[in-house]
Amino acid sequence: MKQRQIVKERLEELPEDLKKEVLDFIDFLLEKRVKRVKKKRFTFDWEGSLSELKDKYTSVELQHKAMEWR
């Protein structure tokens, strides 16, 4: 039996209030999947944020400062 058919049959066995919970859970799973896909993309929107510090610190010093700031 196909999974889709199994889900339909089991869903029909549930009372109405639990059907609502199943729909909420499905929405949660779909939203979670979308967030995971979006999260994988890396952007350089932070680029240049520390430019005012370039004369004060070397790149190695900035790396150490970044570790301190975490």
Secondary structure, 3 states (H helix, E strand, C coil): CCHHHHHHHHHHHCCHHHHHHHHHHHHHHHHHHHHHHHHCCCCCCCCCCCHHHCCCCCHHHHHHHHHHHC
